């Protein structure tokens, strides 16, 4: 994979870890979640997504859907 990762496609965990454009932060989170309860990690990820979406709305980057 040589292009920036698209959010419209599904990637495997290994593809994300191998891709140069995946941030070090995301790679670290993928590795750290291996040591966590998977449902707790998923809930935290969903909550983080909600927070980030609201920040984007508040800053005018995206419209509320």
Secondary structure, DSSP 8 states (H G I E B T S, - for coil): --S---TTS---HHHHHH-TTS-HHHHHHHHHHTTS-HHHHHHHHHHHHHHHHHHHHHTTSS---
